[in-house]
Every structure is written in structure tokens, then in C-alpha cells.
Amino acid sequence: MFDYIDPLILPLGFFFFFCSVIGVIGNVIMVICTIRTKRFRSPCHLLICATCIADLLHVCGQFPFCVHLFGNLTSSQAQCFYILTIPIVGFTTGGPLILSMGIDRFIAVKFPTKYRYYQEEPKFYVLGQLAFPLLYSVFFLVYGFIVRDTNVKNQLVCSNPLSLNGSSFQMFTYSSAVIYVAVVLVYSAVYLMLKSNKASARFKNVFRSILVTVGFVLLGWVTTTTANTLAFVVTSDLFTIQLIQMYAGITVNFAAASNVFVFYAINSEYRSVIKTMFGISLKGVMIFEPSSTQTVTKVAPARSTSQPSIMFQKSSLTAAARRMTVV
């Protein structure tokens, strides 16, 4: 049935198609959660939403690959760049956005009083956090355009790794490695500070969700970066290099598609919002949205043994500085 497809590439087509469908649905759910839920308008949740949008754009880049692969189609590298311009924005902003989330958590732990102020006026703070990811992406869009291969004789099956040609993709790979080293350092610092701080359960819950997601992404990018770097060392055959790059992308795409599952499994707030979105009854659960001066009461189901039935969180400015209730 697929005799025209190289047997080494065929499994990639099935994986990337189903992974991308799941990734699109899952990340759209995460974005809708942020839009519909007032308590998800804090800087941290907005950055989580931005990361999900980046992952959504990233996985969308696999659909042209599937169309080319199963349709027995090819394009020039320049055409591939144009086709995947929007997905390029997604996969180039992913790493910087994870770093921005880590910096946000670092500020929240290290400077809780100041961070409380940022929560009241999040617009400019969030824009400031998004500045580096956007500039980073624009740089690679411009650089990728400059070094694109316009020779129509060089045909390829369009995919995310091939949308950036030659030196632009290598520079992206090496700069991503630097960014993820910074990610490890920032998140390690936040983790160590949380060990010695009496942070609220809500804060730790959000950070734990982010940390698991970051763990998946780090594993994916370490695998991808290593494979992409070694590909140019172990062989000079262009097809083999492209094949290595595409297989190396499996872990990254898996991470990009996993956001909704991680947050649903670990974060009770996202879980309750997602259940409500799909009309699943939340018997025995009452969640009151916090204001800047109110006490928040959460009543959990009587059958739950992992959490106390009633939890009180003071959210005044003084308590925020002392107990880290900000998220």
C-alpha cells in the first residue's frame, strides 16, 4: 500500500500524525482553560498558556510532513520554509518560554512582595517575559529566510527540522542547548529555594506541574540536540542526516503533546476546570475565586484522603510575603 515510502520513514508518518492530533486537541484545551477561567489570568498561568500555544504551533508543523509523506509529494527547502513559517515560530519559542516560566517562578519565590505587585498589573510584566522568546523566534525566521535553499532540483519531504536550512538549523540546535542549560540552572535554584520556604500548596502544585512538563521537554531536547549534533559528525549523507533529525524529534513532539495530561494528572485546579469544561460533575467540590483581600476556602470531597477536607489560605499582602500564596 505504501510501497513508494521508504520503510525507514513510514513509522514516523503514523507517529507524527497521531501525536500531532493529540497535541493539537490537548493544547487547545489548555488554552481554553486559561481563556475561560478568571483565576488563570495570573502571569504564571498566562506563560503556561503561551507555552501551550507554542507547542500547538509546533505540532501543527507535522501535518505538512504527513501530507507530503503519504501523498508522495516533495518540495524545495525554500518552499518548506514558507509552508512551515508558523510552526517555526512554535518550536523556536518553546525553549525560551520554558526559561521565562522558570524566571517567573524564581521571582515569585525570591521576591514575593514585588511579585504580588506584578500580579495586580500583569500586562507589562508578561510582555517583558515574552520579549526574549519573540525576538529569538524572529531572528531565526529572518536567518532561515536568508539561508534558504531556492534550488528546486533539491527536493525533500517537508518537516520541522528541514524548514531551517543548514547553518540556521545548526545555530538553532546549539543555542537551544545553551538555553536548556540555563533552564536547568534556574529550575534547580527555584527547587532548592522551595525546599527552605513555606510556600503554599497551590504554589507547589503549579510548580510541580511545570517541573514535570519541563522534565519531558528537557529529555526531548537533550535527545534531539545530541542526535542533531552527532548527525553531522557520523555521516555526510544528506538523507541519513535528515532521517536522524526526524527520528530525534519524536521525544520533543511527545513532550509538546503531553501538556494537558501532565496538568490534568498533577494540578487539581486544571483538573477541575477541564472536568467542568466537559460537563463532568464535581460532587462535593466548591472552589471560590480569591480576591486580593479575601480568605479562600476549598471544600474537598469527604472520600479524599490525600488532602484535608478544608484548607484556608490567607492572601493579604503580608501573608503573601510570608507564606508564598502567589502563583
N, C-alpha and C positions, 0 to 999 in steps of 0.2 A: 504493500500500500504506500509506503514511504521510501521506495527504492531510490528516489532521487536525493534523499537526505543522507549525509554521512552518518554512519552508525554511532560515531563518537559524539555527534551533536544532537541527535534525536532525543535522548533523555533530557537534555537541557530545555528543549521546547516544551515538553509536558510540565516539567518542574516550574519553569518561569511563568507559564500561563496560569496554572492553578495557584501558585504563590502570589502572583500579581492580583488575581481576582480577590483572594482572601485579604491581601494587603489593602486594596482599594476600599473594600467594604469596611474593614476594621478601622482604618484611619478616618474614613468619613464618619463613622460612629463617634470616634474620639472628638472630631471637630464639632459635630452636632451637640455633643455633651457640653462643650465649652460655650457654644452659642446660646443654648437653652438654659443653662444653669448660672444663676447670678453669682453664687459663691465661687465659681470657676473663673472669675474676672480678675483674680489677683495676678501679679507679674509672673509668678511661678507657673500657674496654670496656663497663662497666655503663651509662655515659652514652650510648655509641653504641647500646646495646640500647634504652634509654629513648627515644631519638630515633626508632628504628625502630618502636617501639610507637606513638609519637605519629603517625608517618606512616601506620602501618597504620590507626589510628582515623580519620585524616584522609580517606584514600582510600575508606574504607567509607561515608563520607557521600555518595558519588556514586551508590550503588546506589538509594537512595530517589528520587534525581533521575531515574535511568533508568526506574524503575518508573512514576513519575508521567508522564514524557515519553511512553514507548511505550504506556502504559496509558491515556493520555488522561485523567489524573487531576489534580486540584488540591487544595490545602489552604489554610487561612488561614495567615498568618505565625506566629501563636501555635502552631498545630499543627506547623508546620515546625520551630519551635524545639524542641518536645518530641521530635519524631522524630529530630532531629539533635543531641540533647544530648551524646551520647558523641563523635561526630565533632567537635563544637565543642571538647571537651577536647583532641582531637588537633591541630587546626590552630591553637589558641591557645597550646599548649605548645611547638610546633615551634621558633619563633624563640628563645624563652628557653632552650630546651635546647641549641640550637646555640651560644648565648652561653656557657652553662655549660661546654660542651666546650672552648670557647676559653679560658675562665678556668682550667680544669683543665690544659690544655697550657701555659698561661703559668706556673702554679705549678710544674709539673714541670720546666720549663726554668730558671726563675728561682731556685727553692728546691728543688733535687733531694734534698737530705738530708731536709728536712722532708716532702717528698712521699713519700719512701720509707717514712716512718712512717705516712702516710695509707694506703699500700698494705697495710700489715700490719693495720690496723684500718679498713677502708673504709666500714663501715656508716654511722657518723655523718657522715663526710665526704661520701658520696654523698647522704645525706638533706639535708645542708646545701646541696649543689649543686642539688637538686631543689626546694628551698623556693620560690625565686622563680618558676619555671615553674608550679608548682601554684597558688600564690597568684594569679598573673596569670590563670590559667585560671578559677579560682573567681570572681574579680572580674567577668569577662565573662559567666560563667554567671548571676551574680546580676543584673548590669546588663541583660543581654539579656532576662532574665525580667521585669524591671521595665518595660522599654520595649516589650515585645512587642505586636503589633497583634492584638487579640482580635476585631476586626470580621470576621465570617465572610463578609461581602459582598466583601471584598478577597481574592480567590483568586489563587494563584500556583502555579507548578511548583516544588516544594521543592528547593533546592540549598544547598550550603555557604554561599555569600555571602549568601543570603537568610535564613539561620537567625538571624542577628543583625540586628535591625531598626534602620533609621535611624541615630540618633546613636551607638548602641552599635557598629555596624559601622564608622562613620567614626572613632570613637575607637580601635578596634582597628587600623584602617589606619594612622592617624597614629602610634600608639605602636609599631607594628611597624616603621615607618620609623626611629624613634629606636633601637630595639633593633638593627636591622641596621647602622646607622651604628656602634654600639658593637661589633658583631661584626667589622666591617671593621678597626676600630682594634685590637682585641685580637689577631686573627689576624695582622695585619701586624706587630705587636710580636713575636709568637712567631716568625714567619718571619725577621725580622731578627736575633733572638737566636740562632736555629738556624744562621744563616749564620756566626756568630762562635763557635759552640760545637761541640765534638767529640761530638755526640750519636750514639748507637748507630744502626746501620742499621735496627734494629727500631723504634726511636722515630720515626725519619724516615719509615719506611714507613707507620706508623699515622697520623702527622700528614698525610702526603701524601694518604692515602685520605680523611681527614676534610676536608682542604682542597678536594679535587675535589668532594666532596659539597656542601660549603658554597658552592662556586662556582656549582653548579647551583641551589641554593636561593636564593642572592643574586640571580642572574639572574631567577629566577622571581618573587621578591618585589619586586624593583625594577620589573619589568614590571607586576605586579599592582597594587602600590601606586600607581604612576603612573597606570595606567588607571582605577583606582577613584577616585582624587582628581580626575582630569580629567572623569570621567563626570558628576559633579555640576556641573561648570563649563560643559561644552559643550552640555548639554541638560537640560531639566526633565521630559522624557517618562519616566515610570517604567519602561516596557518597554525603552526604549533603554538606560537606566542599568543595568537588570538584565542585559541582553544583553552589554553591555560588561564587567560584572563577571564573568559566566560565561566569556566568551572569555579574559579576563585570567587566569583560573585555570588555563589549560592548562599554562603553564610551571611553576607551583607543583606541580600534580599530577604532571607529568613528573618533577620533582625528587624528589617523595615516593616515586615508584615505582622510582627508579634506584639505591637504596642497595646492593642486593645485586650489581648489575652493576659498580658502581664498586669496591666492596671486593673482589670476585672478580678483577677485572682488575688491580688495583694491589697489593693486600695478599696476600702469599704465604701467611700464616697462615690467613686466612679462606678462601683458595682451597683449601688442603689440607683444611681441616675440611669444606667444602662437598662436595668430591670424595669424601671418606670417607663423608659422610652419604648420598650417592647410590651408594655402592658402587663408585666409580671407583678402580682400582688406582693406588697411588702408588709405582711401582717405583723403587728406588734412593733413596728419601727416608726418613730416620729422624729424627724430632723427639722430643727428650727434654724433658719438662716441667721448668722450672727451679725450684729451691728457693732459699731466701734465702742459702745459702752454697755452692751447687754451681757448678761450671763447666758451661755449656751447650754441647753440641756438636751442630751441624746438618750432616748429610751430604747434599749435593745431588747430583742425577744427573750422571754423568760428561759427558753430552752438553751440559749447560748451559754457556753461555759468558758469561752476563750476571752471574753471581755466582761466587765462588771455591768450590771443592769442599768445603772445610772452613772453618767460621768458629767462633772461640772467643769467648765473651762472659763476662767476669767480672762477677759480680753481688753482690759483697760491698758493704757499706755505703760503704766508702771509694771503691771503684771507681765506685759509683753516683754519688757526688758529683762524681767527676772525668770520667766518660765518658757520663753520662746514659743508663743502661741501663733506666731505669724507663719504663713505658708506662701 
